[in-house]
């Protein structure tokens, strides 16, 4: 795929997500789309799981917006970097956020298939999100990655999100 087309798709997705326009985002996804968010320990596969993941994400961060400031690519992969601005709400992360809007650097790795986005790996620092949101990183990590009696960390997938 040409770099220009990859950038067009990535920017269209950024606009759709910044508007919390889930139908517009889903139209950009390949039917086998994989969304991986390592900071949350979640992976969504296919359009139905991605729709649930986006609904859950926007419920937690209803004012989410992202700007993409730069990119690099090769024949089939695009990496973008930019800034996400978002306010944590609700109790998804086991804490009571205070309504502070966080601003954090992000980078996103995209792959493509059939002129659609086939995968997105969304990278950011969880501690920076928590600090900017005025919540305890340890408490959020404890909710997302509980430790078993054997000391093993086991990510807890959100309902409707695959692993």
N, C-alpha and C positions, 0 to 999 in steps of 0.2 A: 504494500500500500504506500502511496506517496505521502511524504511527511506533511504536506499541506492538508491532506484529507484527515490524517490522524489528529492534527492540531484542531481542525474544525470540529471533529467529533468530541474531543476533550473539552473544548471551550463550550460547545453546546450543552454538554453534561454539566459543566460548572454553572452555566446560566440556569438550567433546569433545577439543579439542586439548590442554588441560591434562592430560587422562587418557591422551593419545596413542591415543585411540579413533578409528582411521581409519574404520571402518564407520559410526560415528555421525556423523562429520564429512561423509562422502560422502553420507549421506542428506539433508543440508541443502543440498547443491549442485544447482543446475540442471544438466541434462545438458551444457550448453555453458559451464559454469563456467570463468572465467578468473581465475587466481591470479597476480598480478604482485608480485614482490619486487625493487624497484629496487636495494636495497643489495647483493643477490647477482647482479643482472643476469639474473634468471630469470623466465620466464613459462610457466605450465602451462595448457593448454586442454583442456577436457573432463574427464570423471570419471577416465578411465584415467591421463592425465598427472598429474592432481591427486593421485591415489592414489600414484603413483611419487614425486611431489614431497614429499608428506607422509612417506612411508616414509624417504626420504633425509634429510629435515629432522630427523625424530625419531631417526634413527641418529646424526646429528651432535649433537643436543641432546636426549638421552633424558629429561631431567628438566624439559623445557619446561613452563612454566606462565605464564598470562597473567591479569591482572585488568583489567577495563574499568571505568574510573572516571568517565567522562562521555561525552556524545554530543550531536550536533546532527544535524538532518535537514531534508530538504525532501520533496517528493512521492515521489521514487524513489531517494533516496540517503541513506545514513546514514554519518556519520563518528564513530568512537569513538576515545577516547584512554585510555591506561592504562600499565601496566608489565608488561614481560616479564622473567621470571627464567629463566635457562638456563645450562647448563654445556656448553661446547664440548668434544667428544670426537673421536677419530679423526683422520684426515689429509685430510679433504675439502678443507680450505682451504690445504693446503701448509705447515702449521705443526704443531708438537707442543704442544697445549694442556696447561696445567699443572693442570687440574682446578678452577680457580677459577670460582665461580658468578657470572655477570654479572647485573646488574639495569639495565634500560634503558627509557627512555620510548619508547612506540610510538604511532602513530596509524594507523588502518585506515579505508579508504573502501570501503563496500559498496554494490553495486547489487543489485536484486532483480527476479526474473521468475517468474511462475507460483507465487507463494508460496514461493520458494526463493532462495538466494543465487546471483546470476548472476555477480558478480565481487567480488574482494577485492584491494585494493591495500594491501600491508603495508609500512609505512614505519618505518624506524628508522635510526639513525646507525651505520654500519659501524665507525667509529673508536671509538665508545663500546662497542660489543660487543667489539671486539678488546682495548681497554684493560681492560675488566672481566674478560676471559678471560685476560689476561696474555700476549697474543701480539702480534706486530708487525702493525700495520695495513698497512704497505707490503708485507709478504710476502703477506698475505691478498689485498690488492688485486691484486698481481702474479699470483696464482693465478686469481682471478675475472675479471680484466680485463687479459690480457696485451697488451703493446704490440708491434705488428708492426714489421718493419724500416723501414717508412715512418713510424713514429710514430703509427699509428692504434690506438686502443684497440678491442679486439674481445672482447666478453663471451663467455665459454665456457659454453654451456649444459651443464648436468649431463645425463648419460645419461638419456634418458626425459623430459626437460623440453623443451618446445617453445620457440621464440623468436618 
